């Protein structure tokens, strides 16, 4: 998993509340078990018309936000089903941080496991960042995970909270497999001892 340390990029505003996982990545794209290739279908039904043409008004289709790295969203982001394809699609598009007043629990947890930093802030701070994000290409925001700060386009600083263990995992690029592999020597030693003591198993 890619490490998350300091992220600087354009923040895209998506103030809708209750954006569910089917809106993030519709069900017809869930056939793959690969984590790549889903970015083009992120928010598919909002980004494209039924015949596949881009909806010019949708935020991620606007020139200033096509390479957005941060998403500033409304409350209860990621609600609905538990599909892990939702953070896969967000990450594959290039968004590594989502800021919102609240998240659905399963989606929130899945973000950390896939290298995305979800940040919960009070509504008034989210509103300020949404206003900043409306600046288009000038909506450059820096998220510093080590310092737990968000720096806006005007230099304003917002502090955020994050679970220390999850922070450690993101800073070091450790998903569940990575955490397990940190104990590879002990696992190998146990397996060797078990083969010797119980060879019939």
C-alpha positions in Angstrom: 0.0 0.0 0.0 1.3 3.5 -0.9 2.4 5.5 2.1 0.4 8.7 3.0 2.6 11.4 4.4 1.9 14.9 3.0 -0.6 15.3 0.2 -0.9 18.6 -1.8 -3.4 18.9 -4.6 -6.6 20.4 -5.9 -9.7 19.8 -3.6 -12.9 19.1 -5.4 -16.2 20.1 -3.8 -19.0 17.6 -3.6 -21.5 18.9 -1.0 -24.2 16.3 -1.5 -25.2 14.4 1.6 -25.7 10.6 1.8 -23.6 9.8 -1.2 -23.8 6.0 -1.1 -21.5 3.4 -2.4 -23.7 2.6 -5.4 -23.3 6.3 -6.5 -19.5 6.0 -5.9 -19.2 2.8 -8.0 -22.4 1.3 -9.5 -23.1 -2.4 -9.1 -22.4 -3.3 -12.8 -18.7 -2.6 -12.2 -18.3 -4.9 -9.2 -17.3 -8.0 -11.3 -13.5 -7.3 -11.0 -11.4 -8.3 -8.1 -8.6 -5.9 -9.2 -8.0 -2.7 -7.4 -7.1 -0.9 -10.6 -9.1 0.3 -13.6 -12.2 1.5 -11.6 -11.3 5.2 -11.6 -12.9 5.8 -14.9 -16.2 4.6 -13.5 -16.1 6.6 -10.3 -19.5 8.3 -9.9 -20.4 6.8 -13.2 -24.1 7.7 -13.2 -23.3 11.3 -12.3 -20.3 11.7 -14.6 -21.8 10.2 -17.7 -25.1 10.2 -19.6 -26.7 6.8 -20.4 -25.0 6.9 -23.8 -21.6 7.4 -22.3 -21.1 11.2 -22.8 -19.6 13.3 -20.1 -21.9 15.5 -18.0 -20.0 18.7 -18.3 -21.5 20.2 -15.0 -20.3 17.3 -12.8 -17.5 18.5 -10.7 -14.9 15.8 -11.7 -15.6 16.5 -15.4 -14.7 20.2 -15.0 -11.2 21.0 -16.2 -10.0 22.3 -12.9 -10.9 19.1 -11.0 -10.0 16.3 -13.4 -6.8 15.7 -11.4 -8.3 16.4 -8.0 -6.4 14.6 -5.1 -8.8 15.6 -2.3 -12.6 15.5 -2.1 -14.6 17.7 0.2 -17.9 16.0 0.7 -21.2 16.1 2.5 -22.4 14.2 5.6 -22.7 10.4 5.7 -20.4 9.9 2.8 -20.0 6.2 1.7 -23.3 4.9 3.2 -25.1 2.0 1.6 -23.5 -1.4 0.9 -20.1 -2.4 2.2 -18.5 -2.8 -1.3 -14.7 -2.3 -1.1 -14.8 -1.3 -4.7 -15.8 2.2 -3.6 -12.5 3.1 -2.1 -10.7 1.2 -4.9 -12.4 3.5 -7.5 -11.7 6.6 -5.5 -8.0 5.7 -5.1 -7.7 4.7 -8.7 -9.0 8.0 -9.8 -6.3 9.7 -7.8 -8.1 10.9 -4.7 -6.2 10.1 -1.5 -8.1 12.1 1.0 -11.8 12.7 1.7 -13.0 15.4 4.1 -16.6 15.3 5.4 -18.7 15.9 8.5 -19.3 12.2 8.8 -18.8 8.8 7.1 -20.5 5.5 7.0 -18.6 3.2 9.3 -17.7 0.4 6.9 -16.6 2.8 4.2 -14.6 4.8 6.7 -12.7 1.6 7.8 -12.2 0.5 4.2 -10.6 3.8 3.3 -7.7 3.3 5.8 -7.2 -0.3 4.5 -6.8 1.1 1.0 -4.5 4.0 1.6 -7.1 6.8 1.7 -7.3 9.2 4.6 -10.9 10.0 5.6 -11.0 13.1 7.8 -14.0 14.0 10.0 -14.4 17.7 10.7 -17.2 19.9 12.1 -19.7 21.1 9.5 -18.5 24.7 9.7 -14.9 23.7 8.9 -16.1 21.5 6.0 -18.2 24.5 4.7 -15.0 26.6 4.8 -13.1 24.0 2.8 -16.1 23.6 0.4 -15.9 27.3 -0.2 -12.1 27.1 -0.8 -12.6 24.2 -3.2 -14.9 26.3 -5.4 -11.8 28.2 -6.5 -11.1 25.6 -9.2 -7.5 25.1 -10.1 -6.6 27.6 -7.3 -8.2 25.3 -4.7 -4.9 23.8 -3.7 -4.9 22.2 -0.2 -2.2 20.4 1.7 -3.0 17.6 4.1 -0.1 16.7 6.5 -0.8 13.4 8.3 2.1 13.5 10.6 1.2 17.0 11.9 -2.6 16.3 11.5 -3.2 19.6 9.7 -5.0 20.8 6.6 -3.7 24.0 5.0 -6.1 25.9 2.8 -5.3 28.1 -0.3 -5.0 31.2 1.9 -2.7 29.5 4.4 -5.5 28.9 7.0 -4.8 25.9 9.2 -7.3 23.3 10.4 -6.3 20.5 12.8 -7.9 17.1 12.6 -7.9 14.0 14.7 -7.0 10.5 13.6 -6.7 7.2 15.4 -3.0 6.7 16.3 -2.8 3.1 15.0 -4.5 4.0 11.7 -2.1 7.0 11.4 0.8 4.7 11.9 -0.4 2.3 9.2 -1.0 5.1 6.6 2.4 6.7 7.3 4.1 3.4 6.8 2.0 2.1 4.0 0.8 -0.9 6.0 -2.4 -2.7 5.0 -3.6 -5.9 6.8 -1.1 -8.0 4.7 1.7 -5.6 5.4 1.0 -5.7 9.1 1.1 -9.5 9.1 4.4 -9.5 7.1 6.0 -7.5 9.8 5.9 -10.7 11.9 7.1 -12.9 9.0 10.1 -14.2 11.0 8.0 -15.3 13.9 5.4 -16.9 11.6 8.2 -18.8 9.8 9.7 -19.9 13.1 6.3 -21.1 14.3 5.7 -23.1 11.1 9.2 -24.7 11.3 8.6 -25.7 14.9 5.2 -27.1 14.1 6.5 -29.1 11.2 9.1 -30.7 13.5 6.8 -31.3 16.5 3.7 -32.4 14.7 4.9 -33.7 11.3 1.6 -35.6 10.8 -0.4 -32.4 10.4 
